[in-house]
């Protein structure tokens, strides 16, 4: 199986984020399970919402939506003065729900210890998706559970528990992870994830005075790339936002060297 030409996150994977996101959640759950203490469990949970029909974030759901059209039963009414009684076509509009996964680490009694989120474009754009995410974020921050936010998408605005303006300019990388320990509500641990470097092993907090669980982010992305057979990605497709000017030539050289263009 061919690996991605990029040493870290492949920005073209964002074009298929729905599939990639589900894969990262599942692989992260499986990787964590064997590293947790015997009384803790990692579980995939879901957040469900319906976006406005005209909102841009609906791009994360299938582009083709099937609606049913059927005639209205003929009315048993007599036309007055020879006029024809109007008979409509009835449309049943499909308005599919959007489902986003995240991970909860719980103890046997059901107490939430840690919540892990892989952010999606819909979490970073104005709309229902972002509102729902922020609602969940605040719910966790008000509790004694830890929150881990992993942002591997370049589009949209930062939606971390750490305000973007608090991050020093030199640490405002394309990708980032933020950890909010449940026992220190005012503390944030920021992990800048530079575009040109391998994604690191991220320490996942569990309970206070308990060793973290190691989560290899690069291994997750590599697995998603290989298992999803993304070796046939079209690297000529434009990215939104575009790569920084200084990264364009570097990325093109990597893609060319790998024989993907």
ZIJO-V148918 format. One record per residue. SS is DSSP state (alpha for helix, beta for strand, coil for the rest). PSI is psi as a letter, one per 20 degrees, with the letter a starting at -180 (999 if undefined). NEAR is the number of other C-alpha atoms within 12 Angstrom. Layout:
SS:PSI:NEAR + SS:PSI:NEAR
This chain:
coil:p:14 + coil:p:20 + coil:r:28 + coil:q:37 + coil:i:33 + coil:q:34 + coil:h:26 + coil:c:32 + coil:p:37 + coil:o:40 + alpha:h:39 + alpha:i:34 + alpha:h:37 + alpha:h:33 + alpha:i:27 + alpha:k:28 + alpha:h:35 + alpha:g:31 + alpha:g:27 + alpha:g:38 + alpha:g:36 + alpha:h:29 + alpha:g:30 + alpha:g:42 + alpha:g:38 + alpha:g:29 + alpha:h:32 + alpha:g:41 + alpha:g:34 + alpha:g:22 + alpha:h:26 + alpha:h:37 + alpha:g:25 + coil:i:18 + coil:i:25 + coil:q:29 + coil:q:21 + coil:h:14 + coil:j:19 + beta:q:25 + beta:p:29 + beta:p:37 + beta:q:30 + beta:p:29 + beta:r:22 + beta:q:22 + beta:p:25 + beta:p:18 + beta:r:25 + coil:p:26 + coil:q:28 + coil:q:18 + coil:h:19 + coil:j:12 + coil:q:18 + alpha:h:21 + alpha:i:29 + alpha:i:30 + alpha:i:24 + alpha:i:30 + coil:r:27 + coil:q:18 + coil:h:12 + coil:p:12 + coil:p:16 + coil:p:13 + coil:q:13 + beta:p:12 + beta:p:13 + beta:q:14 + beta:q:14 + coil:p:15 + coil:p:12 + coil:p:14 + coil:q:13 + coil:l:10 + coil:q:13 + coil:p:12 + coil:p:11 + coil:p:8 + coil:k:7 + coil:j:8 + coil:q:9 + coil:p:12 + coil:p:15 + coil:p:15 + coil:o:14 + coil:r:13 + beta:p:13 + beta:p:13 + beta:p:13 + beta:o:14 + coil:p:13 + coil:p:15 + coil:m:19 + coil:q:21 + coil:q:21 + beta:p:27 + beta:p:26 + beta:p:36 + beta:q:32 + beta:r:36 + beta:p:39 + beta:p:35 + beta:p:40 + beta:q:28 + beta:r:21 + coil:h:15 + coil:i:11 + coil:i:15 + coil:p:21 + beta:p:28 + beta:g:39 + beta:q:42 + beta:p:43 + beta:p:45 + beta:p:44 + beta:o:43 + coil:q:43 + coil:r:43 + alpha:h:37 + alpha:h:40 + alpha:i:42 + alpha:j:28 + coil:q:29 + coil:p:23 + coil:a:24 + alpha:h:28 + alpha:g:34 + alpha:g:30 + alpha:g:21 + alpha:h:27 + alpha:g:35 + alpha:h:27 + alpha:g:18 + alpha:g:28 + alpha:g:32 + alpha:h:23 + alpha:g:19 + alpha:g:30 + alpha:h:31 + coil:i:20 + coil:a:22 + coil:j:24 + coil:q:33 + beta:q:43 + beta:p:45 + beta:o:40 + beta:p:44 + beta:o:44 + beta:o:42 + coil:k:42 + coil:p:40 + coil:h:38 + coil:q:28 + coil:a:26 + coil:q:24 + coil:p:35 + coil:k:38 + coil:r:39 + coil:i:38 + coil:o:29 + coil:p:15 + alpha:h:18 + alpha:i:14 + alpha:i:15 + coil:p:22 + coil:q:13 + alpha:g:11 + alpha:i:11 + alpha:j:19 + coil:m:25 + coil:r:25 + coil:h:34 + beta:q:36 + beta:q:36 + beta:q:41 + beta:p:37 + beta:p:39 + beta:o:39 + coil:p:35 + coil:h:30 + coil:j:25 + coil:n:20 + coil:h:21 + coil:j:16 + coil:p:17 + coil:p:25 + beta:o:28 + beta:p:30 + beta:n:31 + beta:p:29 + beta:n:31 + coil:q:26 + coil:g:31 + coil:i:25 + coil:q:18 + coil:p:25 + coil:q:31 + coil:r:26 + beta:p:24 + beta:p:31 + beta:p:31 + beta:o:44 + coil:q:35 + coil:d:39 + coil:q:28 + coil:p:17 + coil:k:10 + coil:p:14 + coil:q:14 + coil:r:23 + beta:p:26 + beta:p:23 + beta:o:32 + beta:o:26 + alpha:h:36 + alpha:h:30 + alpha:h:28 + alpha:g:35 + alpha:g:41 + alpha:g:32 + alpha:g:28 + alpha:h:35 + alpha:g:36 + alpha:g:22 + alpha:h:21 + coil:i:27 + coil:l:19 + alpha:j:29 + alpha:i:27 + alpha:k:22 + coil:q:26 + coil:o:18 + coil:j:29 + coil:i:15 + coil:q:15 + coil:q:14 + coil:q:21 + coil:o:17 + coil:r:19 + coil:q:17 + coil:q:22 + coil:q:18 + alpha:h:11 + alpha:i:12 + alpha:i:18 + alpha:g:20 + alpha:h:13 + alpha:g:19 + alpha:g:31 + alpha:h:21 + alpha:h:17 + alpha:g:22 + alpha:g:27 + alpha:g:17 + alpha:h:14 + coil:i:19 + coil:k:18 + coil:j:22 + coil:999:18
